């Protein structure tokens, strides 16, 4: 699979998109008393490195002051779209990921207290099904139940590793927790148990402590692990490759199963259609859908689903969608029409890895072809 960022207009002339796995994002937290930010960057892939693709961006986060060089963490409940973040002391903030649905996904939620037995949080992960929250202060790992008032469920020592600075939870490995030490050792723990395996850094010491870890959940073999360092360097722990260097001072790292936007730069008479998804593209999801925002009332549209690989189960096409496994010979007649259109696309029965590209065509008399094509979304299913 090797998808590109070629506009659909070119594809309609005969070129085909080829698939590239792992075009997803990771999220980190940059605490700042005057303006905290979440940093979103795409996981390396051919599309992530393509021309015009924004591989790194920031959006507002709850403001918290820097509490220490290794303090702080971030994690995501991708079933409810809630981001947990902390500078390591006092409270854990909760806010909704802002780039889902045309209507917006809401704002901040009530904070959670950091239990006194923890002290300073240096790593955090969440089970999106049970809502159990895992915290570490570097030397001990704790499991809490937020719906039960942050009741302690279990705890166990991080020894014999060095100081832990990041945690990660994968829903397909419910009995296992991934951790990273400040020395960039990636470890596996049984939840409530102890250390079962560790792999040292496969790259030269970058001169700053590791501060976060995330498993790529588009990878069915659990093979790809990313590690963030305090100086802003992001490494692929699996290969030892430096992914990129961005803002220093970020804390924590979490996998973000958000589609990658492939810019087209197209607008019509001041109208800039904005494609989004209604939920994260998770395998088995029955709430996933594709949405097009900022359409004038009654505007017709055609939703193009491209580069869809063969799947083991039949897929029911929603009304208004045209699904192409290869480049079509000509532009289909647009169908549908409404402001802020949502097209449900249940993902039940589809396997990981699997991806496709989505783009909309809308009429525009000022355009040479009579149509414009929106930004594309490169969608990859995640666990």
C-alpha positions in Angstrom: 0.0 0.0 0.0 1.4 3.4 -1.0 -1.2 6.1 -1.2 -0.3 9.5 -2.5 -1.7 13.0 -2.1 -2.7 13.3 -5.7 -6.0 15.3 -6.0 -9.0 13.4 -7.1 -9.2 15.7 -10.2 -6.0 14.0 -11.5 -7.2 10.6 -10.4 -10.3 11.0 -12.6 -8.0 11.3 -15.6 -6.7 7.8 -14.9 -4.3 7.8 -12.0 -5.0 5.7 -8.9 -4.4 6.3 -5.3 -2.4 3.4 -3.7 -2.8 2.7 0.0 -0.3 3.5 2.7 -0.9 2.2 6.2 -0.3 4.1 9.4 -1.5 7.5 8.2 -2.7 8.4 11.7 -1.6 10.9 14.3 0.0 11.1 17.7 -0.8 13.7 20.4 1.4 15.3 23.0 0.8 18.1 25.6 2.7 21.3 25.9 2.0 22.9 29.3 2.2 26.6 29.5 0.6 28.8 32.2 -0.1 31.5 29.5 -1.4 29.2 26.7 -1.1 25.4 26.9 -1.3 23.5 23.6 -1.9 20.0 22.4 0.5 19.1 19.6 -0.8 16.8 16.8 1.6 15.2 14.3 1.1 12.5 11.7 2.8 9.1 12.1 5.3 8.6 9.2 3.9 7.3 6.0 4.1 8.3 2.3 1.1 10.6 2.7 2.4 12.1 5.9 5.6 13.2 4.1 3.7 14.3 1.0 3.6 17.8 -0.5 1.2 20.2 1.3 0.3 17.9 4.1 0.4 19.5 7.6 2.5 17.0 9.6 2.4 19.0 12.8 -0.2 21.4 14.3 -1.3 22.7 17.7 -4.7 23.5 19.2 -5.6 24.9 22.6 -5.4 22.8 25.8 -6.3 23.6 29.4 -3.7 26.0 30.8 -1.3 24.4 33.3 2.1 25.7 34.4 5.2 23.5 33.9 5.7 21.5 37.0 9.1 19.9 36.3 11.2 18.5 33.5 9.7 15.0 33.7 6.3 15.8 35.2 3.1 15.6 33.1 1.3 13.3 30.8 -1.4 12.9 28.2 -3.7 10.1 27.0 -6.8 9.7 24.9 -10.1 7.8 25.4 -10.7 7.3 21.7 -14.2 5.7 22.2 -15.5 9.0 23.7 -13.1 11.4 22.1 -11.9 12.7 25.5 -8.3 13.8 26.1 -6.8 13.5 29.6 -3.9 15.8 30.3 -1.9 16.9 33.4 1.2 18.9 34.2 1.8 16.2 36.8 0.4 17.9 40.0 -3.0 18.6 41.4 -5.5 17.6 38.8 -6.0 15.8 35.5 -8.0 17.9 33.0 -10.4 16.3 30.5 -11.4 17.9 27.2 -13.0 16.7 24.0 -10.9 16.4 20.8 -12.2 19.4 18.8 -11.9 18.0 15.2 -14.8 15.6 15.3 -18.2 16.3 13.7 -19.4 19.5 12.1 -21.4 20.5 15.2 -18.3 20.3 17.4 -17.7 17.8 20.1 -18.1 20.0 23.2 -15.5 21.6 25.5 -13.9 20.7 28.8 -15.2 18.2 31.3 -14.8 18.2 35.1 -11.2 17.7 36.3 -10.1 14.5 38.1 -8.0 14.7 41.2 -4.5 13.2 41.4 -4.7 10.9 44.4 -2.3 11.9 47.2 -0.6 8.5 47.2 0.7 9.2 43.6 2.3 12.5 44.2 3.7 13.7 40.8 2.4 12.1 37.7 5.0 11.3 35.0 3.0 8.9 32.8 -0.7 8.2 32.2 -2.9 5.8 30.1 -6.6 5.0 29.9 -8.7 2.0 29.1 -11.4 3.4 26.8 -13.9 0.6 27.7 -13.7 0.4 31.5 -12.5 4.0 31.8 -9.8 2.7 34.2 -6.9 5.2 34.5 -3.3 4.2 34.8 -0.8 6.6 36.5 2.8 6.4 37.3 5.0 8.6 39.5 8.1 7.0 38.0 8.6 4.3 40.6 5.1 2.8 41.0 2.3 2.2 38.6 -1.3 2.7 39.9 -4.7 1.7 38.4 -7.6 3.9 39.4 -11.4 3.8 38.7 -12.5 7.4 37.9 -16.3 6.5 37.8 -15.9 5.1 41.3 -14.3 8.3 42.6 -10.7 7.5 41.7 -10.8 4.4 43.8 -7.5 2.5 43.8 -7.8 -0.9 41.9 -4.2 -2.0 42.0 -0.6 -0.9 42.1 2.8 -2.4 41.5 6.4 -1.3 41.4 8.2 -0.2 38.2 11.5 -1.8 39.4 14.0 -2.7 38.2 13.6 -0.2 35.4 14.8 3.4 35.6 12.3 6.2 36.3 9.1 5.7 34.2 8.0 8.8 32.2 5.2 7.4 29.9 2.4 4.8 29.8 0.3 3.4 26.9 -2.7 1.1 26.8 -3.9 -0.9 23.8 -7.5 -2.2 23.8 -6.5 -5.4 22.0 -4.0 -6.3 24.8 -6.2 -5.8 27.8 -3.8 -7.4 30.3 -0.7 -5.5 29.2 0.5 -2.0 29.8 3.4 -0.4 27.8 5.8 2.0 29.6 8.9 4.0 28.7 11.7 5.0 31.1 13.6 8.3 31.1 16.4 6.3 29.5 14.1 5.3 26.6 13.7 1.7 27.6 10.3 0.4 26.4 8.8 -2.2 28.8 5.7 -4.4 29.0 3.9 -4.9 32.3 1.1 -7.2 33.2 -1.6 -5.0 34.7 -1.5 -5.4 38.5 1.6 -7.6 38.1 5.0 -6.7 37.1 7.7 -6.3 34.4 7.5 -9.0 31.7 9.8 -7.6 29.0 12.0 -4.6 28.2 13.8 -3.4 25.1 16.5 -0.7 25.3 16.7 2.2 22.9 17.8 1.3 19.4 19.2 4.7 18.6 22.1 6.8 20.1 21.2 8.8 23.2 19.6 12.1 21.9 20.7 14.2 24.9 17.3 14.5 26.6 15.1 12.1 28.6 12.3 10.1 27.0 8.9 11.6 28.1 6.2 9.6 26.4 5.4 6.4 24.5 2.6 5.4 22.0 1.9 2.2 20.2 0.7 2.5 16.6 -2.7 0.8 16.7 -3.0 0.6 12.9 -0.3 -2.0 13.1 -1.9 -5.5 13.6 1.4 -7.0 14.8 1.9 -4.5 17.7 5.3 -3.8 16.2 5.5 0.0 15.9 6.3 2.0 19.0 7.0 5.7 19.1 9.0 7.5 21.8 9.0 11.2 22.5 12.0 13.0 24.1 12.0 16.2 26.1 14.0 18.0 23.5 11.1 17.5 21.0 12.6 14.6 19.1 10.2 11.8 18.2 11.8 8.3 17.5 10.5 5.1 16.0 11.7 2.7 18.8 11.1 -0.2 16.5 13.6 0.9 13.9 15.7 3.5 15.7 14.8 6.2 13.1 14.4 9.8 14.1 10.9 10.7 12.9 11.2 14.5 13.3 12.0 17.2 15.8 9.4 19.7 16.9 8.6 21.8 20.0 10.7 21.0 23.0 9.0 20.8 26.4 6.1 18.5 25.4 5.0 15.9 27.9 3.4 12.6 27.2 2.5 10.9 24.0 -0.7 9.1 22.9 -2.0 7.5 19.7 -4.6 9.6 18.0 -6.7 7.7 15.4 -7.6 10.8 13.4 -7.6 10.8 9.6 -4.8 12.6 7.8 -6.0 15.6 5.8 -4.8 15.9 2.2 -5.1 19.5 1.2 -6.6 20.5 -2.1 -6.6 24.3 -1.7 -9.9 24.5 -3.4 -12.8 26.9 -2.7 -15.7 28.3 -4.6 -17.0 31.9 -4.3 -15.7 32.1 -0.8 -17.1 28.7 0.3 -14.4 26.5 1.8 -16.0 23.0 2.5 -14.5 21.4 5.6 -14.4 17.6 5.7 -14.5 15.8 9.1 -15.4 12.5 10.6 -18.2 11.9 13.1 -16.1 9.5 15.2 -12.6 8.0 15.2 -12.2 5.2 12.5 -12.0 2.3 14.9 -12.4 -1.3 13.7 -16.0 -2.4 14.5 -17.3 1.1 15.0 -21.0 1.6 14.2 -20.9 5.4 14.7 -18.2 6.3 12.2 -19.3 8.6 9.4 -17.9 11.2 7.0 -19.1 14.7 7.3 -18.8 17.8 5.1 -19.2 21.1 6.9 -19.7 24.7 5.6 -22.0 23.8 2.7 -24.7 26.3 1.7 -28.2 24.8 2.1 -29.2 22.5 -0.8 -25.7 22.2 -2.3 -25.5 18.9 -4.2 -22.4 16.8 -3.6 -20.7 13.5 -4.5 -18.8 11.7 -1.9 -15.9 9.8 -3.5 -14.4 6.8 -1.6 -11.2 5.9 -3.3 -8.5 3.2 -3.1 -10.7 0.8 -1.1 -9.1 -2.6 -0.9 -10.9 -5.8 -1.2 -12.6 -6.7 2.2 -13.8 -10.1 3.4 -17.4 -8.9 4.1 -19.7 -6.9 1.8 -19.9 -3.2 2.5 -23.2 -1.4 2.2 -22.7 1.9 0.4 -24.5 4.8 2.0 -26.8 7.0 -0.1 -24.8 9.7 -1.8 -21.5 7.7 -1.9 -19.6 6.5 -4.9 -17.1 3.9 -4.0 -14.1 3.3 -6.3 -11.6 0.6 -6.0 -9.6 2.2 -8.8 -9.7 5.4 -10.7 -13.1 6.1 -12.4 -13.2 6.9 -16.0 -15.4 10.0 -15.6 -16.9 12.1 -12.9 -20.2 10.7 -11.4 -23.3 12.8 -11.3 -23.4 14.5 -7.8 -26.2 13.3 -5.5 -27.5 14.4 -2.2 -27.4 17.9 -0.7 -27.8 19.7 2.6 -25.7 22.0 4.8 -23.2 20.1 6.9 -23.9 16.7 5.4 -23.2 13.5 7.4 -22.9 10.1 5.6 -22.8 7.1 8.0 -20.3 4.5 7.2 -20.3 1.7 9.8 -16.9 -0.1 10.1 -18.2 -3.3 11.7 -16.6 -6.4 10.1 -13.6 -4.6 8.5 -10.1 -5.7 9.6 -7.0 -3.8 10.6 -5.0 -2.9 8.5 -7.4 -1.3 6.1 -7.6 2.2 4.7 -9.2 4.4 2.1 -9.4 8.0 0.9 -12.5 10.2 1.0 -13.0 13.4 -1.0 -16.1 15.3 -2.0 -17.0 16.9 -5.4 -19.3 19.9 -5.3 -20.5 22.0 -8.2 -18.8 25.3 -8.8 -19.7 27.3 -12.0 -16.5 29.4 -11.7 -14.3 26.3 -11.8 -13.0 25.2 -15.3 -14.5 21.7 -14.8 -17.7 23.0 -13.1 -16.7 21.2 -9.9 -14.3 21.7 -7.1 -12.8 18.9 -4.9 -12.5 19.3 -1.2 -9.6 18.5 1.0 -9.2 14.7 1.2 -9.2 12.5 4.2 -6.9 9.5 4.4 -8.6 7.1 6.7 -6.9 4.1 8.4 -8.7 1.8 10.7 -7.2 1.4 14.2 -7.7 -1.1 17.0 
